[in-house]
């Protein structure tokens, strides 16, 4: 390493550390409670056969994560898709879900969870005879809140409009939804 670059390294490292520290200090410093069946900001989001309650916002975590509680009221789920920048963690609260992540198929029931890495195609479907509930965590949050808000405002999107919305929020639809009997 050249001497000049070697001498600059501590200054750059200190600057990055200070920026990271300031980012953490900008976070809200008070706890908050979101009641059962409620959304963090009292919004109502209905999308693709389910309701979505935001429990932890990107605004709460400086973009590090967001968490949704979704109740799926009918069988099925989203098309096979991937997130370019977010990992996802799914936790089944009740009901049963079928997941496809990459080439693997998983059957999850209450208490089970599964991790979906970014850039890996995935889809899930409620396979229960009734309602099913799923907690979904996105890390980092990206613009997932914007995606759900926009999607819920236009439930009759054309295929092209849906593709544009997905791309706008860093998602890519790569196949059909999982088939459910």
C-alpha positions as CSV (number, residue, x, y, z in Angstrom):
1,X,0.0,0.0,0.0
2,X,1.4,3.4,-0.9
3,X,2.3,5.5,2.1
4,X,-0.2,8.3,1.2
5,X,-3.1,5.9,1.0
6,X,-2.0,4.2,4.2
7,X,-2.1,7.6,6.0
8,X,-5.5,8.4,4.6
9,X,-7.1,5.1,5.7
10,X,-7.5,6.1,9.4
11,X,-9.2,9.4,8.4
12,X,-11.7,7.6,6.1
13,X,-12.4,4.9,8.7
14,X,-13.0,7.6,11.4
15,X,-15.3,9.5,9.1
16,X,-17.4,6.3,8.2
17,X,-17.6,5.4,11.9
18,X,-18.9,8.9,12.8
19,X,-21.5,8.7,10.0
20,X,-22.7,5.4,11.2
21,X,-22.8,6.7,14.8
22,X,-24.8,9.7,13.7
23,X,-27.2,7.5,11.8
24,X,-27.9,5.4,14.9
25,X,-28.4,8.6,17.0
26,X,-31.0,9.9,14.5
27,X,-33.2,6.9,15.2
28,X,-36.3,7.4,17.4
29,X,-35.2,6.8,21.0
30,X,-38.6,5.9,22.5
31,X,-40.4,2.5,22.4
32,X,-43.7,2.2,20.7
33,X,-46.5,-0.3,20.9
34,X,-48.7,-1.4,18.0
35,X,-51.8,-3.2,19.2
36,X,-53.0,-6.5,17.9
37,X,-55.0,-6.0,14.6
38,X,-53.6,-2.5,14.2
39,X,-51.2,-0.9,11.8
40,X,-48.2,1.3,13.0
41,X,-49.7,4.3,11.3
42,X,-53.4,3.3,11.4
43,X,-53.4,2.6,7.6
44,X,-55.4,-0.2,6.0
45,X,-53.7,-2.1,3.3
46,X,-55.5,-4.8,1.4
47,X,-53.5,-6.6,-1.3
48,X,-53.6,-9.9,-3.1
49,X,-56.1,-11.7,-0.8
50,X,-54.7,-10.4,2.5
51,X,-54.5,-7.5,4.9
52,X,-51.1,-6.0,5.8
53,X,-50.5,-4.3,9.1
54,X,-47.1,-2.5,9.4
55,X,-45.7,-3.3,12.8
56,X,-42.2,-1.8,12.5
57,X,-41.5,0.9,9.9
58,X,-38.4,1.8,8.0
59,X,-38.8,5.2,9.6
60,X,-38.4,3.5,13.0
61,X,-35.1,1.7,12.1
62,X,-33.5,4.3,9.7
63,X,-34.2,1.9,6.9
64,X,-32.7,-1.2,8.5
65,X,-35.9,-3.3,8.5
66,X,-39.6,-3.3,8.3
67,X,-42.1,-5.9,9.6
68,X,-45.6,-6.7,8.4
69,X,-48.3,-8.8,9.9
70,X,-50.4,-10.2,7.2
71,X,-53.6,-12.2,7.4
72,X,-54.3,-14.1,4.2
73,X,-58.1,-14.5,3.8
74,X,-58.0,-16.8,0.8
75,X,-55.8,-19.5,-0.7
76,X,-52.8,-18.5,-2.9
77,X,-50.2,-15.8,-2.8
78,X,-47.9,-13.6,-4.8
79,X,-46.2,-14.6,-8.0
80,X,-42.6,-16.0,-8.0
81,X,-40.5,-13.0,-7.6
82,X,-37.2,-11.8,-6.1
83,X,-35.9,-8.8,-4.2
84,X,-32.7,-7.3,-5.5
85,X,-31.8,-5.7,-2.1
86,X,-33.8,-7.3,0.7
87,X,-33.6,-10.5,2.6
88,X,-37.0,-11.8,3.9
89,X,-37.8,-13.7,7.0
90,X,-41.3,-15.3,7.3
91,X,-42.9,-16.6,10.5
92,X,-46.2,-18.5,10.4
93,X,-48.5,-17.5,13.2
94,X,-51.4,-19.8,12.3
95,X,-52.5,-21.7,9.2
96,X,-50.3,-23.4,6.7
97,X,-48.2,-22.1,3.8
98,X,-46.4,-23.5,0.9
99,X,-43.1,-21.8,0.0
100,X,-40.8,-22.1,-3.0
101,X,-37.4,-20.5,-2.5
102,X,-35.0,-21.2,-5.3
103,X,-35.7,-24.7,-6.4
104,X,-36.8,-26.0,-3.0
105,X,-40.4,-26.4,-1.8
106,X,-41.2,-26.1,1.9
107,X,-44.5,-26.7,3.8
108,X,-44.8,-24.5,6.9
109,X,-47.3,-24.6,9.7
110,X,-47.8,-22.5,12.9
111,X,-44.5,-21.8,14.6
112,X,-42.4,-22.5,11.6
113,X,-40.2,-19.8,10.0
114,X,-38.1,-19.6,6.8
115,X,-35.5,-17.3,5.5
116,X,-35.5,-16.1,1.9
117,X,-32.2,-14.5,0.7
118,X,-32.2,-11.5,-1.6
119,X,-31.8,-12.2,-5.3
120,X,-33.3,-15.7,-4.9
121,X,-36.7,-16.2,-6.5
122,X,-39.5,-17.1,-4.1
123,X,-43.2,-17.4,-3.7
124,X,-45.6,-18.5,-1.0
125,X,-49.2,-19.5,-0.8
126,X,-51.8,-19.9,1.9
127,X,-52.9,-23.5,1.6
128,X,-55.2,-23.5,4.7
129,X,-58.9,-24.1,4.6
130,X,-59.4,-20.8,6.3
131,X,-57.5,-17.7,7.2
132,X,-53.7,-17.9,7.8
133,X,-51.4,-15.4,9.4
134,X,-47.8,-14.6,8.5
135,X,-45.2,-12.2,9.9
136,X,-42.8,-10.9,7.2
137,X,-39.6,-9.1,7.9
138,X,-37.7,-7.2,5.2
139,X,-34.0,-6.4,5.8
140,X,-33.1,-3.7,4.8
141,X,-36.5,-2.1,4.5
142,X,-35.9,-0.6,1.1
143,X,-39.2,0.8,-0.2
144,X,-41.4,-2.1,0.7
145,X,-43.8,0.2,2.6
146,X,-44.2,2.3,-0.6
147,X,-44.7,-0.9,-2.6
148,X,-47.6,-2.1,-0.4
149,X,-49.2,1.3,-0.2
150,X,-49.1,1.8,-4.0
151,X,-50.3,-1.7,-4.8
152,X,-53.2,-1.5,-2.4
153,X,-54.4,1.7,-4.0
154,X,-54.6,0.1,-7.5
155,X,-56.0,-3.5,-7.1
156,X,-56.9,-3.7,-10.8
157,X,-53.5,-3.0,-12.2
158,X,-52.6,-4.3,-15.7
159,X,-49.7,-6.7,-16.0
160,X,-47.6,-3.9,-17.3
161,X,-48.5,-1.6,-14.5
162,X,-47.7,-4.3,-12.0
163,X,-44.3,-4.9,-13.6
164,X,-43.5,-1.2,-13.4
165,X,-44.5,-1.0,-9.8
166,X,-42.4,-4.1,-8.9
167,X,-39.3,-2.7,-10.7
168,X,-39.8,0.7,-9.0
169,X,-39.4,-0.9,-5.6
170,X,-36.5,-3.3,-6.4
171,X,-38.6,-6.4,-7.1
172,X,-38.8,-8.5,-10.2
173,X,-41.6,-11.0,-11.1
174,X,-40.0,-14.1,-12.6
175,X,-42.9,-16.6,-12.7
176,X,-46.4,-17.4,-11.8
177,X,-47.9,-17.9,-8.3
178,X,-47.7,-21.3,-6.7
179,X,-50.5,-23.6,-7.7
180,X,-52.9,-24.4,-4.8
181,X,-55.6,-27.1,-4.9
